[in-house]
Amino acid sequence: MQNINSHRVFKRNEYDPSPDGDYVVYWTQTSHRLQYNYALEYAVAWANKLDKPLLIYEELSCDYHWVSDRIHTFYLEGMAEHVERAEQKGFNLLPVVEDEAGQSRAILNDIFDNACCLITDEYPVYFIRDRNNNLAEELNIAFITVDSNGLIPLGLTEKAPYNAYFFRKIMQKHFVECFTSPPKQHPLEDLENQSAIKWTKEQQQIRAKSLERIAHPEEFIATLDIDHEVSPIDIKGTRQAALGQLGSFIQYNLKHYDDKRNDPDADATSGMSPWLHFGKISEYEIVKAVLEHQPKNWDLDNITFNGGSTGGFFNGDPNVDSFLDEVITWREVGFHFAHHEPAYDQYESLPDWALETLEAHKHDEREYIYELEELAHSQTHDELWNAAQTQLREEGIMHNYLRMLWGKKVMQWTPDPEIALAYLIELNNKYAIDGRDPNSYSGIFWCFGRFDRAWQERPIFGKTRYMTSQSACRKLKLDNYLKTYGSQKALDI
Ligand SMILES: Cc1cc2nc3c(=O)[nH]c(=O)nc-3n(C[C@H](O)[C@H](O)[C@H](O)COP(=O)(O)OP(=O)(O)OC[C@H]3O[C@@H](n4cnc5c(N)ncnc54)[C@H](O)[C@@H]3O)c2cc1C
């Protein structure tokens, strides 16, 4: 249908969209945007084909894993933006903000009873993956998930990529064809049947309550039985904030990215991961905006397949090459991995060489052992680690280089690698605003060997890659970072 690559579309049950329903439903579960969204575009195409209006459903439940003031606030800020836009443009948006676990299910069942089909986002991890799998079993209307996650459609790979090089080769082969069939900027402009959906009494009631909750998030969140210790952060969960951050990254920091991306003091990375995670911005938009800053006269013909190597593929500004390698290859390798690997969050899904070497070193003596709570509150002997954890706990983000070190150290300070893995998943997904993402699992499992190769064997780490705070302190500029989040003492180690 339309120009959407068939590898993005997953028909989840035996039913076809039916003209007997009252509307087509698009449930925005992860791609929380009304622009550059293949799933929304696909839903619009079905609404047009059946000559039905489109119901856009967006919900915030209150009993998902790691639910906190931080995630709820960010999410509600994004919802407020949608509500405002729907009001301006007359879209049929039904926002449902729960104050009691399970409340939304009755609303949804009622919607499904009158729907021609349900179209939603394909997403390979977290409760969204399980929820989509369960819906596929339960629904008796057509249920289709559409992948708007990245540039390379999830259905294009045949198996879980075992490293970035393997995936980069696939990316390089398909980049031009994928980049030149982009999602539409404003898919809702194509919607033909603009009739207003007549909300039922229950829908009207929940809608009114939800609008009230969205308008007063602080008061509402305070009433919920969720984790209030993980507090809201300064960055806003809106698309507008995402576009502002992208613009400022391109203007000030893209030109230094290759040199300075590993320098916490320079703070030169894009900072886009929170909005990418909540689907406020599409990866396509980021890639397009960055490619517009290639040197003059550069065009897609300059792209040179280089067999999966880093650098040189985009063949223009090295900063652009370096950034796009992160946002396309490194971001997407984790999505494709999880798409093909149901055990993506289980220790057993590590590569065999890593499992063997970690097992061989499982009982090596550890000099320090910390409990989860001590780690969470930055109570280790390592000042740099504590500073990184403080940034994560208080601001919901952590610089990428420090994130690698942060993950690696926990393996040294816990009784065995499986406990280290469980602690890292807990800390990352509880505090990081970009957590609970395929990249959370890529990053954390990378610390234990996923997507990596064997290195020189050492105690505890075995043949997995080794990192130390001492060498980080020698290599990196950390003065400002430690002034802000920790103690200068770290530089003396
Ligand atoms: C232990 C550990 C845990 C991590 N947890 C998360 C997480 O929960 N959520 C998350 O989005 N990323 C995670 N990462 C990957 C990476 O650290 C972040 O994506 C990056 O720091 C985000 O900052 P940025 O947007 O400024 O990145 P930039 O350097 O500006 O890169 C642009 C985008 O490319 C992608 N990207 C960059 N580096 C990586 C990488 N190493 N792996 C995968 N994608 C990458 C991200 O989408 C990022 O937003 C983790 C890494 C490690 C080592």
The ligand as a Gaussian input file, in Angstrom:
#p B3LYP/6-31G(d) Opt

LIG

0 1
 C       25.674000       0.695000      29.306000
 C       24.990000       1.476000      28.195000
 C       23.639000       1.749000      28.288000
 C       22.985000       2.463000      27.260000
 N       21.650000       2.700000      27.377000
 C       20.994000       3.375000      26.389000
 C       19.602000       3.635000      26.490000
 O       18.966000       3.281000      27.481000
 N       18.999000       4.294000      25.475000
 C       19.695000       4.730000      24.376000
 O       19.093000       5.348000      23.478000
 N       21.015000       4.488000      24.251000
 C       21.692000       3.833000      25.222000
 N       23.037000       3.609000      25.106000
 C       23.727000       4.010000      23.870000
 C       24.315000       5.442000      23.892000
 O       25.056000       5.625000      25.056000
 C       23.262000       6.531000      23.783000
 O       22.418000       6.262000      22.684000
 C       23.872000       7.910000      23.563000
 O       24.754000       8.209000      24.614000
 C       22.780000       8.950000      23.501000
 O       23.319000      10.245000      23.479000
 P       23.179000      11.170000      22.206000
 O       21.788000      11.159000      21.731000
 O       23.803000      12.482000      22.540000
 O       24.097000      10.364000      21.178000
 P       24.811000      10.818000      19.831000
 O       26.253000      10.495000      19.977000
 O       24.461000      12.179000      19.442000
 O       24.254000       9.766000      18.770000
 C       23.039000       9.996000      18.055000
 C       22.118000       8.818000      18.238000
 O       22.751000       7.624000      17.787000
 C       22.376000       6.520000      18.617000
 N       23.562000       6.023000      19.325000
 C       24.675000       6.719000      19.652000
 N       25.559000       5.912000      20.275000
 C       24.973000       4.701000      20.352000
 C       25.389000       3.437000      20.873000
 N       26.581000       3.267000      21.424000
 N       24.535000       2.399000      20.791000
 C       23.329000       2.548000      20.213000
 N       22.882000       3.717000      19.679000
 C       23.695000       4.770000      19.754000
 C       21.370000       7.062000      19.634000
 O       20.080000       6.876000      19.112000
 C       21.742000       8.531000      19.691000
 O       20.687000       9.362000      20.128000
 C       23.715000       2.889000      26.119000
 C       25.089000       2.606000      26.043000
 C       25.713000       1.914000      27.065000
 C       27.180000       1.610000      26.930000

